[in-house]
Amino acid sequence: MGIRVNANLFKKKHTKVGARPGTLVIPKEAPTPRITTVHYSPTEHRTATVDSVDELSEAFSEDEVTWVDVQGFGDRSIMRKLGVLFGLHPLLLEDVVNVPQRPKSEPYEDQLLVIVRMVRMGEPDKNGEPVVDIEQVSMVIANNYLITFQEKHGDVLDPVRSRLLANKGLIRKRGADYLAYVITDTIIDAYYPVLEVVGDRLESLEAVVIDNPSPAVLGELNRLKNQLINLRRAIWPQREAINELVRGDHAIISEEVGVYLRDVYDHCIQTSEVAEMYREMVTGLMNTYLSSVANRTNEVMKVLTIMASIFIPLTFMAGIYGMNFEHMPELKYQYSYAVLWIAMGTVAIGMLIYFYRKGWILERQR
């Protein structure tokens, strides 16, 4: 059983040629936006489900930090209202909705846009194969609030919500930039379980490639190679985006949070190196598969060649004495038939001994 990456995630939704900047391209299958808010301070915490965009006015409170989580882009009017309420630049909103975008960080006056890729194991497909979901998560960081935009419902951020509820660590004592760090760190850490699944599958294929190199194994290796290429496309640009946050001069990102982001950058490097190592392993296994198939073919050809080599002189003898010439003295000899069999057996055994001494059969130890 293999692992499949949802390839549709890498099909860019292009605007029409000549469309004005800020045009939103929303696919028909996009889910309806589901908006939730988390308001917190060192002493308070409350969560709410938002039915109307107008209810988000509390996000501008200076006494607490608000996390606005938007899952789904299926309603253009709601996305427009969000853009108006929070003063989102049209190009910022376009990068959020017209997915996928390259992971990056871009400042917009008093806001900072950070785009990362979230990877998780999705539901198995109709063939029972696990599916790796890759989707874009866009974060808009401001002084008192953080907005996260996700393509679909569901994510890997439940540990962040649990930490906010439990008031563990510094998360409720810091601002929106620290929350953005925690979310980014959680998304990057979610790459490890997916890479472990791929690594376990590669380990199980190592023995199969040598013992039973079938076309099905080659197909599985090709699928794994494509999956790792897609994962690399999601992981590799993320290093540059996080590095910009670490080294960039963003007023919204405090110096303290910049130190924490260095750890996220290290995780990005680790995951990218693991994905690259697995890709090299797949390439090595494909080469091993081709070598195994070639060796098996050579073994078959060797056996056929040896059998043909043995029967060629026997066929020559049988051909001579199968001719219908009238004057053949050997045909009248009483023991001609037995002598011919002895000669043919001697030739066959002699050739087998010769092949054995040369090491061509039975893998004779020298």
C-alpha positions in Angstrom: 0.0 0.0 0.0 1.4 3.4 -0.9 1.0 7.0 0.1 -0.6 9.6 -2.1 -0.2 13.3 -2.0 -3.2 15.4 -3.0 -1.8 16.8 -6.3 -4.7 19.3 -6.8 -3.1 21.4 -4.1 -0.3 22.4 -6.5 -2.7 23.6 -9.3 -2.5 27.3 -9.1 -5.9 29.2 -9.4 -4.9 31.9 -11.9 -6.8 35.1 -12.4 -7.9 36.0 -15.9 -5.4 37.8 -18.1 -5.6 41.5 -17.5 -7.6 41.2 -14.3 -7.1 44.0 -11.8 -4.9 43.5 -8.8 -6.7 42.0 -5.8 -9.1 39.8 -7.9 -10.1 36.8 -5.8 -10.3 33.4 -7.6 -12.4 31.0 -5.4 -12.9 27.4 -6.7 -16.4 26.0 -6.6 -15.3 23.2 -4.2 -14.0 25.6 -1.6 -15.8 25.1 1.8 -17.9 27.8 3.3 -15.9 30.0 5.8 -16.0 28.9 9.4 -14.8 31.6 11.7 -13.8 31.2 15.4 -12.1 33.6 17.8 -10.0 33.1 20.8 -9.6 36.1 23.1 -7.0 35.9 25.8 -4.9 37.8 28.3 -2.8 36.6 31.2 -6.0 36.3 33.3 -8.8 35.6 30.8 -9.6 33.2 28.0 -12.8 32.8 26.0 -13.6 31.2 22.7 -16.5 32.0 20.4 -17.9 30.9 17.0 -18.6 33.9 14.8 -21.8 34.0 12.7 -21.3 37.6 11.3 -18.1 39.4 10.4 -19.4 42.4 12.4 -18.9 40.5 15.6 -15.1 40.6 15.1 -14.9 44.2 16.3 -13.6 42.9 19.6 -10.4 41.9 17.9 -9.2 45.5 18.1 -9.2 45.6 21.9 -5.9 46.8 23.4 -6.4 44.9 26.6 -6.2 41.4 25.1 -4.9 39.4 22.1 -7.4 38.0 19.6 -6.9 35.0 17.4 -9.3 35.0 14.4 -9.3 31.6 12.7 -10.9 31.5 9.2 -11.2 28.0 7.7 -12.5 27.9 4.1 -12.7 30.5 1.4 -16.1 29.5 -0.2 -17.8 32.9 0.2 -16.3 35.8 -1.6 -18.5 38.4 0.2 -17.3 37.2 3.6 -13.7 37.4 2.5 -14.3 40.9 1.2 -15.9 42.0 4.5 -12.9 40.6 6.4 -10.6 42.6 4.2 -12.6 45.8 4.8 -12.9 45.3 8.6 -9.2 44.6 9.2 -8.0 46.9 6.5 -6.3 44.1 4.5 -4.4 45.3 1.4 -6.1 43.9 -1.8 -2.8 42.2 -2.8 -2.6 40.6 0.7 -6.1 39.3 0.4 -5.3 38.0 -3.1 -2.3 36.0 -1.8 -4.5 34.6 1.0 -7.3 33.4 -1.3 -5.6 32.5 -4.6 -3.7 29.5 -3.4 -1.2 28.0 -3.5 1.4 30.8 -2.9 5.1 30.3 -2.2 5.8 30.4 1.5 6.9 34.0 2.3 6.7 36.9 4.7 5.6 40.4 3.4 5.0 43.6 5.4 1.9 45.7 4.7 2.1 48.9 6.8 1.1 47.9 10.4 0.5 44.2 9.4 2.7 41.3 8.4 1.6 38.5 6.1 3.3 35.1 6.7 2.4 32.2 4.4 3.4 28.6 5.4 2.4 25.1 4.3 0.6 22.7 6.6 1.1 19.0 6.0 -1.0 16.3 7.7 -2.2 12.7 7.0 -5.7 12.9 5.5 -8.4 10.3 5.2 -7.5 7.2 3.1 -8.7 7.2 -0.5 -11.1 4.7 -2.1 -8.2 2.2 -2.5 -7.3 2.4 1.2 -4.1 4.3 0.6 -3.2 7.1 3.1 -3.4 10.6 1.6 -1.0 13.4 2.5 -2.9 16.7 2.6 -0.9 19.9 1.9 -2.6 23.2 2.3 -1.7 26.8 2.7 -2.0 28.6 6.0 -1.8 32.4 5.8 -1.2 34.5 8.9 -1.9 38.2 9.2 0.0 39.5 12.3 -0.9 42.8 13.9 -0.3 44.4 17.3 -3.4 43.0 19.1 -4.7 40.3 16.8 -3.7 37.4 14.6 -5.8 36.2 11.6 -5.2 32.7 10.2 -6.7 31.7 6.9 -6.9 28.0 6.0 -8.1 26.4 2.8 -10.2 23.7 4.5 -11.9 22.8 7.8 -9.6 21.1 10.3 -6.0 21.6 11.1 -3.1 20.5 13.3 -3.4 23.4 15.7 -5.3 21.7 18.5 -2.1 21.7 20.7 -2.0 25.5 20.4 -5.6 25.8 21.5 -5.0 23.5 24.4 -2.0 25.6 25.5 -4.1 28.8 25.4 -6.8 27.2 27.4 -4.4 25.7 30.0 -2.4 28.9 30.2 0.9 27.0 30.0 4.2 28.7 29.4 4.4 32.2 28.0 1.7 32.0 25.3 -0.9 34.1 27.2 1.7 36.5 28.6 3.0 37.5 25.2 1.5 39.3 22.1 0.2 38.2 18.7 3.7 37.8 17.4 4.4 35.0 19.9 1.2 33.3 19.0 2.3 33.4 15.4 5.6 31.8 16.4 3.7 29.0 18.3 1.4 28.3 15.3 4.3 28.2 12.9 6.3 25.9 15.2 3.3 23.5 15.5 2.8 23.4 11.7 6.5 22.7 11.1 6.6 20.0 13.8 3.6 18.3 12.1 5.9 17.4 9.2 7.8 14.9 11.3 4.9 12.3 11.6 4.3 12.4 7.8 8.0 12.0 7.1 8.1 9.0 9.5 5.3 7.3 7.6 7.2 7.8 4.4 10.4 6.5 6.0 8.7 3.4 7.4 7.4 2.6 3.9 10.9 3.0 2.4 12.3 0.6 5.0 9.7 -2.0 4.2 10.4 -1.7 0.5 14.2 -2.2 0.9 13.9 -6.0 1.3 11.2 -6.3 -1.3 13.3 -4.5 -3.9 16.0 -7.2 -3.6 13.9 -10.3 -3.0 10.9 -9.6 -5.2 11.6 -6.8 -7.7 8.2 -6.7 -9.4 6.6 -4.0 -11.6 4.3 -3.2 -8.7 7.3 -2.3 -6.5 8.6 0.0 -9.2 5.3 1.7 -9.4 5.3 2.2 -5.6 8.8 3.7 -5.7 7.7 6.1 -8.4 4.8 7.2 -6.3 7.0 7.7 -3.3 9.4 9.7 -5.4 6.6 12.0 -6.6 5.3 12.4 -3.0 8.7 13.4 -1.7 9.1 15.9 -4.6 5.8 17.5 -3.6 6.8 17.5 0.1 10.1 19.1 -0.8 8.2 21.8 -2.8 6.2 22.5 0.4 9.2 22.4 2.9 12.1 23.9 1.0 10.8 27.5 0.4 9.6 27.6 4.1 13.2 27.9 5.2 13.6 31.2 3.4 10.3 32.6 4.7 11.3 31.8 8.3 14.8 33.1 7.8 13.3 36.4 6.6 11.3 36.6 9.9 14.5 35.8 11.9 16.7 38.3 10.1 14.2 40.8 8.9 13.5 44.2 10.4 9.8 43.7 11.1 8.5 46.0 13.8 5.7 43.6 14.7 8.1 40.7 15.4 9.8 41.4 18.7 13.5 40.6 19.3 12.5 37.9 21.9 10.2 36.2 19.4 13.0 36.4 16.8 15.1 34.2 19.1 12.3 31.6 19.3 12.0 31.7 15.5 15.6 30.5 15.1 14.4 27.1 16.6 11.7 27.0 14.0 14.3 27.7 11.3 16.3 24.8 12.6 13.3 22.5 12.3 12.7 23.6 8.7 16.3 22.7 7.9 15.9 19.3 9.6 12.7 18.4 7.8 14.1 19.6 4.4 17.2 17.4 4.9 15.1 14.4 5.9 12.9 14.8 2.8 16.0 15.2 0.6 17.6 12.1 2.3 14.4 10.1 1.6 14.3 11.2 -2.0 17.9 10.0 -2.4 16.9 6.7 -0.8 14.1 6.3 -3.3 16.5 7.0 -6.2 18.9 4.4 -4.7 16.1 1.8 -4.3 15.1 2.4 -7.9 18.7 1.8 -9.0 18.8 -1.3 -6.8 15.5 -2.5 -8.4 17.0 -2.1 -11.9 20.1 -4.0 -10.8 18.1 -6.8 -9.2 16.0 -7.1 -12.4 19.1 -7.1 -14.5 20.8 -9.8 -12.3 17.7 -12.0 -12.4 17.6 -11.6 -16.2 21.3 -12.5 -16.4 20.7 -15.6 -14.2 17.9 -16.8 -16.5 20.0 -16.1 -19.6 23.0 -18.0 -18.0 20.9 -21.1 -17.4 19.4 -21.0 -20.9 22.9 -20.5 -22.4 24.3 -23.4 -20.5 21.5 -25.6 -21.5 21.9 -24.6 -25.1 25.6 -25.1 -24.9 25.2 -28.6 -23.6 22.6 -29.6 -26.2 24.4 -28.1 -29.2 27.0 -30.9 -29.5 24.4 -33.5 -28.7 22.1 -32.2 -31.4 25.1 -32.3 -33.8 25.7 -36.0 -33.1 22.1 -36.8 -33.4 21.9 -34.9 -36.6 24.8 -36.8 -38.1 23.4 -40.2 -37.4 19.9 -39.1 -38.3 20.9 -38.7 -41.9 19.7 -41.2 -44.5 22.9 -41.9 -46.4 23.2 -45.5 -47.6 26.9 -46.0 -46.8 27.3 -45.2 -43.1 29.5 -48.0 -41.5 28.5 -47.1 -37.9 24.9 -48.0 -38.6 25.7 -51.7 -39.1 27.9 -51.9 -35.9 26.1 -53.9 -33.2 26.9 -51.4 -30.4 26.6 -48.2 -32.3 23.5 -47.1 -30.4 25.1 -47.6 -26.9 28.4 -46.0 -28.0 26.5 -42.9 -29.3 24.7 -42.6 -25.9 28.0 -43.0 -24.0 29.6 -40.3 -26.2 26.7 -37.9 -25.7 26.7 -38.4 -22.0 30.4 -38.0 -21.8 30.2 -34.7 -23.7 27.4 -33.4 -21.5 29.1 -34.3 -18.2 32.4 -33.0 -19.4 30.8 -29.6 -20.2 29.1 -29.5 -16.8 32.4 -30.1 -15.1 34.0 -27.5 -17.2 31.3 -24.9 -16.4 31.6 -25.8 -12.7 35.3 -25.3 -12.6 34.9 -22.0 -14.3 32.4 -20.9 -11.6 29.6 -20.4 -14.0 27.2 -22.8 -12.3 26.5 -23.7 -8.6 28.6 -20.6 -7.5 31.6 -22.7 -6.7 33.8 -21.2 -4.0 37.3 -20.5 -5.3 
